[in-house]
Amino acid sequence: MIGTTAATDAFVAHRNLLFTVAYEMLGSAADAEDVLQETWLRWIGVDLAEVRDQRAYLVRITTRQALSRLRTLGRRKESYVGQWLPEPLLTAPDVAEDVELAESVSMAMLLVLETLTPTERAVFVLREVFDLPYDEIAAAVDKSAAAVRQIAHRARAHVASRRPRGPVSPAESREVLDAFHRAVETGDLRGLLDLLAPDVVAFGDGGGLRSALPHPIVGADKVARVLTTGWRRFGDSAFDTTSVNGHPALVMRREGAVDTVLALRIDDGLITGLYAVRNPEKHSHMDRVTALSR
């Protein structure tokens, strides 16, 4: 009983961290929760007297389970209908205050991480986001420390060439979100164009269950017209301004249920990315705030 209590206490103490590791590796909250369940089942079978660093040990189990799940997800995404976007998370204001954490869980960054191999993604997340030592990462991914250093260098260069631009303050993000909400709600095309970056990109994910953009739309003019035309379909829907994955977002509800989560990426005061998640299977974590941790 004492051993089980100690194992439970350690797992609960690090649960938010473990969930964040799994989510950043998978881009799916539902799969991250499954990984945590698998981690727990393995953790309670461990002799804690043999564990020198419980946090590192738990991260190692979580990483290995997430790597296994990530390879399965890769095959699933090959048959996914339409564009695939990460599962959105309703996040607390403190996530936006932690600039590095907010960037690492943003829709934009999670899409960049999709371009890495599973091992590269694990190494990048553990090193760049959580600042784990190379020897701990090596144990988690079953590689030598020297190999992990090379993988980290390669992944860092790959991400650097594709990563989003510098973040803006939460206050500025809120101002842009409010102005965006007013512009689309009133059909103010000129006001909308003033908020969109020239190279803005809009993505949509319906998963074949709801209509969505079949491919990315690029350019302020095209995106603005898609938004003003599509907004009319929401009619009497209720709109909430909130924070999703550490960034500003609008949540549209019909008859109390989430219909669309529209997350924004804002750089230098302009909207550079819009991510509309309409797949209802990806809305399960939008009814409560998800705690993230580094």
N, C-alpha and C positions, 0 to 999 in steps of 0.2 A: 504493500500500500504506500509506504514511504517513497519507494522508487517511482511509482506511478505518479504520485503527487509532485515530486521533483521534476519529472519529465513534463508533466502538464504545465507547471509554473514556467519552465524554460520555454516551452513552445508558445504559450500565451504571451510571454514577454517579448518574443521575437516575431510574433505572427504578422504584424503589419509590414515588417521588413521582408519576410519571406513572401508574402503576397505581392509586394512591389517587385521583387526579383522575378517571380514567376510571370506576373503581368507584363513586365517590360520585355521578357523573353518571348511571350506568346501573343500579346495584343488581344487577349481574350480573358475577361474576368471569370467566365464560367469555367474555362479550362484551368485558370490559375487556382480557382477554388478546388478543383479536382486534384491538382498537383499538391496542394496543401494537405488534402485528405490522405493522399498516398505518402506524403512526407511524415505525417503524424503516425500512420500505421507502422512505418519503418522505425521511427524515432522511439516508440514505446518498447521496441524490442532490443534497444541498445543498452548495454551495460554502462551507465553513466560514470561509474568509477574509472572507466577506461577513456573517458572523453576529457581532454584538456581544455578545449575551447568549445563550449556548447553552441555559441553563435556561428562559428565557422563550420562546425559539424552539420548544423541544421541547414545552413546555406548550401553546403556540399550536397546534401540529400535533395534539397529543393531543385538545385541546378540540374542534377542528373535526371530527376523526374521530368523537369521542364524540357530538357533536351530530347528525351524520348517522346514526349507529347508534341514537341515542335515538329519533329519529322512526320508524325502522323497528320498534323495540321497542314503541313506542306502538301500532302497528297489530297487532303480534303479541299484545299483552296484551288487546286487544279480544275475541279469540277464545279466550283462556286459560280452561281449565276450572276453576271454583271461584275461591277467593281467591288472589291473587298476593302472594307475599312475596319480599323480596330473597334472593339466594343467600348462604347463610351462609359466613363465613370463620373458620377456626381462627386465633386471634390470640395473640400472645405477651403476657406480663404487662405489658411496657412500654407497650403500647397503652392498657391500663386506667389506667396512671399518668398518661398525657397526657389530661387530662380533656376538653379541647376536641376532640382527635382521636377519642377514644372516643365522645363524643356524636355527632360528625358521621357516624360509620360505624355507629351503632346501628341496629337494626331499626326502632325508633320514628322516628328522624330520617329514615331513608331512605324510610319510608312518607310522612312529611310532605313530603319533596322531590318525591314522586310527584305532589303536587297543584300543582306549579309548571309553567309552560310550559318547553319545552326551553331557551330562551334565559335565562329567569329562573333556572332551575336552574344553568346554567353560570355565570352571573354570581354567584349566591349562593355557590356552592362556591368559586369562585376568589377572591372577596373575603372572605367571612366565615371560611372554613376556612384558606385559604392566604395571605390578606392580600396579594394581588397588587395593584399599583397600577392605577388605573382605565385608564390608557392602554394597559397590557399586556392587560388584559381586553378593551378595545375592539378591539385588533388580533386577539384570539382569536375574538371573536364577530362581527366585521365590523360594528361599530356605532361611533358617535362616543363620545368620553369622556363628554360631557354626557348622551347617551342611556343609557349604562351606569350613570351615577350615579342616574338616575331609576329604571331597572330594579332596581338594587340596593336602593334605598329601598323600592320596592314589594314586592320579594321578601322583604326583611328583615321588613317589617310582616306579611306573609302568614305567614311561618314563626313569628314571635313569638307569634301568636295560636293556634298549633297545636303548638308545640314541646313536647317532654317537660319534666317538672319537673326541678328541680335534681338532679344526680348524687350518688351516695353513694360512700364510700371503697371500694377493692377489698376491704379486710378485712371491712367490713360486708356487702358483696355476697356474699362467700364464706360468711359465717355464715348469711345468709338462704337461699342456695342449698343448703347442707348441711341446714338445717332443713326446707326444702321437699322435698328428696330423701327424708328420713326420713318425713315426713308422708304422702307419696303412696305410698311403698313399703309402709308399714304400714297404710295405709287410715285414718289418723288424720284424720277429717273436721274435728274441732274444732281440731286443730293447724294444719291447712291453712287454715281460715278465719281463724285468728289472723295468718297471713302474707299474706293477700290484702287488697288495698285494696278498699273498698266498690264502687268503680267500675272494678275490674279488667276488662280486655278480653282475651279469648283468640282468637287467629287460627290458621288451619290452611291449609297449602298442600300438596295432593297432586298438583296438575297433571293430574288425571284418571288418574294412574297408580297412586295409592294412595288409600285412603279418608282423608278429612280433614274438618274442620269446613266445612260448606258456606257458612257466614256467621259473622261475629264473634259471640262469646258475651259478654254484658256482665253484670257483677254477681258478687260473691263467692260467693253461694249457688249460682248456676247453674254457674259455672266450677269450683267445688270438686266438685260432683257429676259433672260431665263428666270431671274428672281422675280421681277415685276409681273411676269406672266404666270409663273407658278404660284405666286403668293395668293392669287385670287381663289385658288382651289381650296385654300384653308378656311375660307368663309368665316364662320363664327367660332373657329377654334380658339382655345385659350393659349396665351403665350406667357412663358416665364423666362426672365433673364436669370442666368445662373452661371456657375463655373463647372466646366466639364474638362477633365484631364488637365486641370490647372490653368485653363484658359477660358475666356468669355464664350458664352453659348446661349442659344435660345432653345427652349423646349416647347414644342407644340403638342397640345393635348386635345383629343376628341372624346367627349363623354367620359372624361376623367382619366383616360388611358393615354400613355405616350404614343404619339403618332410619328413624330420626327424630332431628332436631336440634331441641331445645326451648330456645330462648333466653328469658331473663327480663329484664324491665325493672323495676328496683327504685328507688323514690323514697321518701325519708323512712322507710326500714326496711321498707316494704311492697311487695309485688309488684303493679305496676300494669299490666303487659303480659306476655303469654305468646305466643310465636311458634313454632309447630310446623311445621317444614319437613320434609315427608315425600316430596316429589317427588324420586326418585332422581337425576334429571338435574341437581339442584342440590346434590349432595353431592360433586362432584368435587374441591373444595378442602378437604375435611374430613380428608384423609389427611396433611396437612402444614401447618405454620404459614406463614401469609402475612405477609410483611413490608410494613407500611404506613409512610408517612412524610409529614410536612408540610415 
